[in-house]
Amino acid sequence: MVVVFDVKIYLGDTMAQISYSLGKLVLPLSKIDLDKRAGFLFIFPAVLYLIFLSVFPFLYSVYLSLYDVKLTRLDKKYFVGLENYLNLLNDPLFLKSILNTAILTVSSMAIEIVLGFVCAKIFLSLREQRVGQVLRSMSILPMMITPICVGLIFSYILNPTLGIANYLLSNVGVEPLSWFGDPSVALLSVILINAWQWTPFMMLLMLAGLVSIPDSLYEAAELEGAKWYHVARWVELPAIKDVILIGIILRVIDNLKLFDLVYVTTRGGPGDATELVTFFAYRQDFRFFQVGYGSAAAVLILLISIIITTIAVRYLRRMQND
């Protein structure tokens, strides 16, 4: 391809035309190149979306975390450097919120994995029957409901005076419980509600993994006289460990940013019994108007999520390579 540039210079009535050629430029536009350009054009709006709604807020939060600034006077900022982060690490309430978040995450994940695996095994045995398909479709309904609605539903179910839960307990001779008002029970209530909503998610992941296991492995285990728990321990769990790890990564991230369920049910109480890191950041920003302090807490939450995700992904890659 020859590219010619013409430069025309007008000086009064005289026109001087300068033409020169750059020679042959080989610019092959293969189908692959065109596909790459088309792909870039398609993902460009999504990239802009991420920049404006993810990257920019994060960078602005990092910026605010370095200042002493109040929500009511955003025009007055005082640079404090890492002081907000140091104060967080010495704040008993923040440390308590981290502990509560860790307890909720580990407990919820344990319940979801165990119940999810049991339900996946049940649906695997019913996959050829129509009733199994109907039950599987119905089982995913909890994860289709927004956490706000889930919190409202269980606020009525676990109401200490009018809730059906205490009514059923009283019928079997058990004293009614203050599900959200007792510090020793409140966090457990949130954990159970959270696990109820997201166990179907883990069940679907495990069911997809179990379906992909070759029948020859089950036949070999049967010939060896393996019991059902031997099959689960030595055949099924090793085969779906990658799927389980992916589910754990996604659920850990979800639990680290859990806010709406706690906001509707307990508001972080009673006391600090259900104070999570997200609710701590919310309090600092919108109740105490300490934007810099709350931004520092939000940045730490994100850093914790990144560290956990990075470790889990590297471990997953190592398992795949092995």
C-alpha positions, 0 to 999 in steps of 0.5 A: 500500500502506498501512502501519499501525503500532499501538502499545499501551501498558498502564498498569495497567487502562488501555490507551491505543492509538495508531494512525497511518498512514504513508500510501501507500508505493509499493514495487513488487516487479517480476520484475527486483527479485525476480530480483536478490534471488534472485541475491543469495541464491544468491551469498551463500554464495560471497561468505562463502566468499571472505571467510573463505578469501581476504579474511580470510587476505590481511588477516591476512597484511598484519597479520602482515607489519608485525610481527616474529613467530615461528611458535613464539611467535605471542603475542609480536609486535613492530611493525616497520612496513615493515621486513620489506618493506625487508629483502625488497627487499635480500635476495639470495635473495628477488631470486633467487627473483623472477628464477627465477619470471620465467624460469620464467613467460616460458619456460613461456608461450613453450613453451605458446603455440608448442606450443599453437598447433601442436597447435590447428592439427593438431586443427583439421584433424582436427576432422571425423575421429573420430581427431581427437576421440579424440586431443583428449580424450587430449591434455588428460589432463596438465592433469587430473593434480595437480601433485604427481602430475606431480612424482612421475611425472617424479621417476622418469622423470628419475631420474639412475640409474634413470630412463628419460630417461637410459636413452634418452639413453645409447642414442644416445650422450648422457651421462646428466644430473642433471636435478634435481641440476645447477644449470644443468639443474634450472630447465630441467627444472621449466620443461619439466615445467610446460609439458608439463602446461599446454600442453593448456590453451593448446591448448584456448583457441586451438582454440576461437578458431580454430574461431570464425574464419569460413571466408570469411577462409580462402577470401580468403587462399587466393584471394590465394595466401597460404601457411600461415605467411601465414595464421597470421600475418595471419589466425589470430593476430590473430583469437585474440589476445584468447584468447591474452591471457586464457590468458597472464593465467591462466597467469601467475597460476598460475606466480606461485603454483607451489609443489607441483611444485618441492616434489616435484622439487627443493625449491628446489635445488640451492642456489637454482637453482629457488627460486621466490617461493612456495618462499621464503615457505614456507621463511621461514614453516615452516622458519625460523619467520619468520612476519612475514617470510614474510607480507611475501613472500606479500603482495608476491607477491599485489601483483605478481599484481594489478599484472600482471593489472590491466595485462593486463586494461586492455590487453585492454579497449583492444584490444576497444575498438579 
